[in-house]
Amino acid sequence: MGGTPSMRLNIGAPALSVGLLWLLAAVPGDCQAFACKKLNGAKPDELMRYLQRRPAPPPQDCTLFAIEQLGFARYEPAVPLLVKYLDYPRPPDPGWWHSHAQDVGYLYPAANALFGVGKESIPALLRVTASPDSSDLLRMNAGDTIFALYSRDHIEEGIAVMMRASRQESDPYSRAHLDDAARYWASRCPPEHQNACVAALQ
């Protein structure tokens, strides 16, 4: 817990630009190909019960299948559960590296599922970003997902929602996490949106 609040976010962690992020935006989950015989045809509440067993239940393909299907269903009640899986990676696929961008929605399928649910995911993503208990990876992927959710229209609004959440926080560490995340993602805005993103920090 040492250091000042502003030091809590490791903004040196790798992230991808909006240009690469959310190639999935056109068709969420389009690149996914998970299969799980025992969950095939399961309803969203059954998929949630499967994922509620933490640590993540084996086999990995079934966990990833359940995450993916909840995103396809745009199942809003699953959002608090899905954010807990933002650090759960898909298995390496060397062939994909040579032909596709490695955005967060591909690397961490829960991010793609939350994108599928839509902006209803944002309050939970902000809580993950603010929480002192979140890892840097969880915060980074939550911020990446918020940023992506606004990437189609007003990209600067993703920055603005982080700043508004920061101002509403009473805990200094939580406030600092949100403030640092907003400033980091503002720095990632494409050049044509830079002025609007910087203005959103005010």
HELIX and SHEET records of a PDB file:
HELIX    1   1 PRO A    5  MET A    7  5                                   3    
HELIX    2   2 LEU A   23  ALA A   25  5                                   3    
HELIX    3   3 LYS A   37  LEU A   39  5                                   3    
HELIX    4   4 PRO A   44  LEU A   51  1                                   8    
HELIX    5   5 GLN A   60  PHE A   72  1                                  13    
HELIX    6   6 GLU A   76  ALA A   78  5                                   3    
HELIX    7   7 VAL A   79  VAL A   83  1                                   5    
HELIX    8   8 PRO A   94  TRP A   97  1                                   4    
HELIX    9   9 VAL A  104  LEU A  107  1                                   4    
HELIX   10  10 PRO A  109  VAL A  117  1                                   9    
HELIX   11  11 LYS A  119  SER A  121  5                                   3    
HELIX   12  12 ILE A  122  ALA A  130  1                                   9    
HELIX   13  13 ASP A  136  LEU A  149  1                                  14    
HELIX   14  14 GLU A  156  GLN A  168  1                                  13    
HELIX   15  15 PRO A  172  SER A  187  1                                  16    
HELIX   16  16 PRO A  191  HIS A  193  5                                   3    
HELIX   17  17 GLN A  194  ALA A  199  1                                   6    
END                                                                             
